[in-house]
Amino acid sequence: MTRAALFDVDGTLVDTNYLHVTAWWEAFRQAGHRVSMRAVHHAIGLGGTDLIAHVLGDDRDTDQDATISAAHKTLYGTHFDRLQAFEDAGQLLRTLAGEGWTIVLATSADGAELDALRAAIDADDVITATASADDVEEGKPAAEPVTHALELAGASARDSVFVGDSVWDMQAARRAGVTPLALLSGGIPREDLSRAGAEEVYDDTAHLLSSLKSSVFAR
């Protein structure tokens, strides 16, 4: 029996959510849109096009989407050389791998961004695969990113746990039949995560690591 520990990356393993917020906010500003950082923050975790739609609405000028996304990518890219993993993020993955869990990352990042994130986590020796948003037709909160990660792990939904920091992560995991576990490190309130389906909520990776023996991973 293969057990999979599926992990979101931004805001879950690496402290990047607020970098994304400021990069998206500036990208919107450059395109002539006045949006609040709060609105952007609550959309983090969605794919680029879905994030833009969530912030600007479906009646926006979609011809701007590519320009806004490109600006965000350029602005966020200036931080690649100093991304920082949350405390014990790499140790959490190694501990779970040592207990027989197959580790798969589920992220919309690719290329240089993914390389920078994996370098920050520093646990490539135990990461089996990475499920990218480019590999699926629908991003979170659809189930497809999670089911794709399960396929890469060779695991069933009932034997797996998905760890994330956004309501979109929790909703996607529930729709895929995977137990969702939430971390507060992305800045989303506990109540929102619980309402979205989180089975358990922990402060961050260090808190989860210290609580593994009493968590869903132990059950």
C-alpha positions in Angstrom: 0.0 0.0 0.0 1.4 3.4 -1.0 0.6 6.3 1.2 1.0 9.8 -0.3 1.8 13.0 1.5 0.9 15.7 -1.0 2.1 19.2 -0.3 1.2 22.6 -1.7 4.4 24.7 -1.8 3.8 28.5 -1.7 2.7 29.5 1.8 2.9 25.9 2.9 6.5 24.9 2.7 8.1 28.2 1.5 7.3 31.7 2.9 6.3 33.3 -0.4 2.6 34.3 -0.2 3.2 37.9 0.7 5.8 38.2 -2.0 3.2 37.0 -4.5 0.7 39.4 -3.1 2.9 42.5 -3.6 4.0 41.2 -7.1 0.4 40.7 -8.2 -0.7 44.0 -6.7 2.0 45.9 -8.6 1.2 43.9 -11.8 -2.4 45.0 -11.5 -1.4 48.6 -10.8 0.8 48.7 -13.9 -2.2 47.5 -15.9 -4.3 50.4 -14.5 -6.2 48.5 -11.9 -6.6 49.7 -8.3 -7.1 46.5 -6.2 -6.6 45.9 -2.5 -3.9 43.6 -1.2 -6.5 41.8 0.9 -8.3 40.8 -2.3 -5.1 39.6 -3.9 -4.1 37.7 -0.7 -7.3 35.8 -0.6 -6.9 34.7 -4.2 -3.4 33.4 -3.7 -3.4 29.7 -4.5 -5.4 30.0 -7.6 -3.7 29.6 -11.0 -2.8 32.9 -12.7 -5.8 33.3 -15.0 -8.2 32.2 -12.2 -6.5 34.6 -9.8 -7.0 37.5 -12.2 -10.6 36.6 -12.7 -11.2 36.3 -9.0 -9.7 39.8 -8.4 -11.0 41.7 -11.4 -14.2 39.7 -12.2 -15.3 37.8 -15.3 -16.3 41.0 -17.1 -12.7 42.3 -17.2 -10.8 42.9 -20.4 -9.2 39.5 -20.8 -6.8 40.8 -23.3 -4.8 42.2 -20.3 -4.5 38.8 -18.7 -1.2 37.8 -20.3 0.4 41.2 -19.7 -0.6 41.1 -16.0 0.7 37.5 -15.6 4.0 38.3 -17.2 4.4 41.4 -15.0 3.8 39.3 -11.9 6.2 36.7 -13.1 8.9 39.3 -13.7 8.4 41.1 -10.4 8.2 37.8 -8.3 11.3 36.5 -10.1 13.5 39.2 -8.5 13.1 37.3 -5.2 14.2 33.8 -6.4 17.7 34.0 -4.9 16.4 34.6 -1.4 13.3 32.5 -1.0 13.1 31.0 2.5 11.4 27.8 3.5 9.4 27.7 6.7 11.2 26.2 9.8 11.6 22.5 9.6 9.9 22.2 6.2 12.6 20.0 4.8 12.8 17.9 8.0 9.0 17.4 7.9 9.3 15.9 4.4 12.2 13.7 5.4 10.5 12.5 8.5 7.3 11.5 6.6 9.4 9.8 3.9 11.2 7.9 6.6 7.9 6.7 7.9 6.9 5.4 4.5 5.0 8.3 3.0 5.6 9.1 -0.7 6.2 12.8 -1.0 4.7 14.7 -4.0 4.6 18.5 -4.4 1.5 20.1 -6.0 2.3 23.6 -7.3 1.6 25.9 -10.2 5.3 26.8 -10.3 7.6 25.6 -13.0 11.0 26.3 -14.5 13.3 28.7 -12.6 10.6 29.4 -10.0 10.2 25.7 -9.2 14.0 25.3 -9.0 14.1 28.2 -6.5 11.4 26.8 -4.4 13.0 23.3 -4.3 16.3 24.8 -3.4 14.7 26.6 -0.5 13.1 23.5 0.8 16.3 21.5 0.4 14.7 18.1 0.4 15.0 16.8 -3.1 16.3 13.5 -1.8 12.8 12.6 -0.6 10.5 14.4 -3.1 9.2 11.7 -5.5 7.5 14.0 -8.0 6.0 17.4 -8.7 2.5 17.9 -10.0 2.5 21.2 -12.0 -0.6 23.2 -12.9 0.7 22.9 -16.5 -0.1 19.2 -16.4 -3.9 19.7 -15.8 -6.8 21.4 -17.5 -8.3 22.9 -14.3 -6.4 24.3 -11.3 -7.4 24.4 -7.7 -10.1 24.4 -6.3 -10.9 21.7 -8.9 -9.9 18.2 -7.9 -7.6 17.6 -10.9 -4.3 18.9 -9.4 -4.8 16.6 -6.4 -5.8 13.6 -8.4 -2.8 14.1 -10.7 -0.5 14.2 -7.7 -2.1 11.0 -6.5 -1.4 9.4 -9.9 2.3 10.4 -9.7 2.5 8.9 -6.2 0.7 5.8 -7.2 -1.5 6.1 -4.2 -5.3 6.1 -3.5 -7.1 9.0 -2.1 -8.2 7.3 1.1 -4.5 6.5 1.9 -3.3 10.1 1.3 -3.1 13.5 3.0 -3.0 16.9 1.3 -1.2 19.7 3.2 -1.9 23.3 2.1 -2.5 26.8 3.3 -5.5 28.1 1.3 -9.2 27.5 1.0 -8.5 26.4 -2.6 -6.2 23.7 -1.3 -8.8 22.4 1.1 -11.6 22.4 -1.4 -9.5 20.6 -4.1 -8.5 17.9 -1.6 -12.0 17.3 -0.5 -13.2 17.1 -4.0 -10.5 14.5 -4.7 -11.4 12.5 -1.6 -8.1 13.2 0.1 -7.9 14.2 3.7 -7.0 18.0 3.8 -4.7 19.3 6.5 -4.1 23.1 6.7 -1.3 25.4 7.9 -1.8 29.0 9.0 1.6 30.0 7.5 -0.1 31.4 4.4 -2.0 34.0 6.4 -5.5 32.6 5.9 -7.7 32.6 9.0 -8.3 29.3 10.8 -12.0 29.6 10.5 -11.8 30.0 6.7 -9.7 26.9 6.4 -11.9 24.8 8.6 -15.0 26.0 6.8 -13.3 24.9 3.5 -12.9 21.4 4.8 -9.6 21.2 6.7 -9.5 18.1 8.9 -6.8 19.7 11.2 -5.1 23.1 11.3 -1.5 23.7 12.5 0.5 26.9 12.7 3.2 25.9 10.3 5.6 23.1 9.3 7.5 23.2 12.6 4.2 22.8 14.5 3.0 20.0 12.2 6.4 18.2 12.6 6.2 18.3 16.4 2.6 17.1 16.3 2.9 14.2 13.8 2.3 11.5 16.3 -1.2 12.9 17.1 -2.1 14.1 13.6 -4.0 12.5 10.8 -0.7 11.1 9.5 -0.6 8.9 12.6 -4.2 7.7 12.1 
